Amino acid sequence: MNTFQYQVVSIDGDYAHLKRMDVPSEELKLVARALLPPEITEGTRLLYEWMQYSIME
């Protein structure tokens, strides 16, 4: 299973814009906040694995 690292760049209502951190990329991924941990803020680092997002320590 693939594992990816993201950082929350901005929060726009019910969506968050995520930037992939483990590879250089300028593209942002738009993700519904319902799929993310409720305590995220801008700058939060996330780990995506097994089709779930979790906050990185």
C-alpha positions in Angstrom: 0.0 0.0 0.0 1.3 3.5 -0.8 2.0 6.0 1.9 2.1 9.8 1.2 2.9 12.8 3.3 0.9 16.1 2.9 0.7 19.5 4.5 -2.5 21.5 4.9 -1.8 24.7 2.8 -5.3 26.2 3.3 -8.8 25.5 4.5 -11.7 26.7 2.4 -15.0 25.9 4.0 -15.7 22.1 3.8 -12.4 21.5 1.8 -8.7 21.6 2.5 -5.9 22.2 0.0 -3.1 19.7 0.6 0.5 19.8 -0.8 2.4 16.6 -1.1 5.6 16.8 0.9 7.4 13.5 0.0 7.9 14.6 -3.7 8.5 18.0 -5.2 5.2 19.2 -6.8 3.4 22.5 -7.2 0.0 20.8 -7.5 -2.4 21.0 -4.6 -4.9 18.3 -3.8 -8.4 19.3 -2.8 -9.8 17.0 -0.1 -13.2 17.1 1.7 -12.6 18.0 5.4 -15.0 15.1 6.4 -12.1 12.8 5.3 -9.5 14.5 7.4 -9.0 14.6 11.2 -11.2 17.3 12.7 -8.4 19.1 14.6 -6.4 20.1 11.4 -5.3 23.6 10.9 -3.2 25.3 8.2 0.3 23.9 8.4 -0.7 20.5 9.9 1.3 17.6 8.4 -0.7 14.5 7.4 0.1 11.0 6.6 -2.0 9.1 4.1 -2.0 5.4 4.3 -4.6 2.6 3.9 -7.0 5.2 2.5 -7.0 7.3 5.7 -5.4 10.5 6.8 -3.7 10.9 10.2 -1.8 13.7 11.8 2.0 13.2 11.8 3.8 13.8 15.1 
